[in-house]
Amino acid sequence: MLDQRLGIDRDKINEIEALIEELQALMASLPSDNADNSKLKQQLADLQKQLDQEYQKGAEHMREKDKSEN
């Protein structure tokens, strides 16, 4: 309920966070010189960007809500 008022999609955020954790665990299990690490790092950066965008949507929603109330 609070998430809806804040304008964020909690399910999507939880999904992205779970994927980030999985990637981090996978990266930790691989040798640091593994060729796949650069691909995994890029995927991790992309997921972090998606997470940031979801939180940004919530911040924008709150700004719009504040404008409409004033």
Contacts in CASP RR format, 6 or more apart in sequence:
PFRMAT RR
TARGET T0000
AUTHOR 0000-0000-0000
METHOD contacts of the structure
MODEL  1
MLDQRLGIDRDKINEIEALIEELQALMASLPSDNADNSKLKQQLADLQKQ
LDQEYQKGAEHMREKDKSEN
3 9 0 8 1.000
3 10 0 8 1.000
6 58 0 8 1.000
6 61 0 8 1.000
6 62 0 8 1.000
7 57 0 8 1.000
7 58 0 8 1.000
7 61 0 8 1.000
7 62 0 8 1.000
8 54 0 8 1.000
8 55 0 8 1.000
8 57 0 8 1.000
8 58 0 8 1.000
8 61 0 8 1.000
9 54 0 8 1.000
9 57 0 8 1.000
12 54 0 8 1.000
13 51 0 8 1.000
13 54 0 8 1.000
13 55 0 8 1.000
16 47 0 8 1.000
16 50 0 8 1.000
16 51 0 8 1.000
16 54 0 8 1.000
17 51 0 8 1.000
19 47 0 8 1.000
20 44 0 8 1.000
20 47 0 8 1.000
20 48 0 8 1.000
20 51 0 8 1.000
23 40 0 8 1.000
23 43 0 8 1.000
23 44 0 8 1.000
23 47 0 8 1.000
24 44 0 8 1.000
26 40 0 8 1.000
27 37 0 8 1.000
27 40 0 8 1.000
27 41 0 8 1.000
27 44 0 8 1.000
30 36 0 8 1.000
30 37 0 8 1.000
30 40 0 8 1.000
END
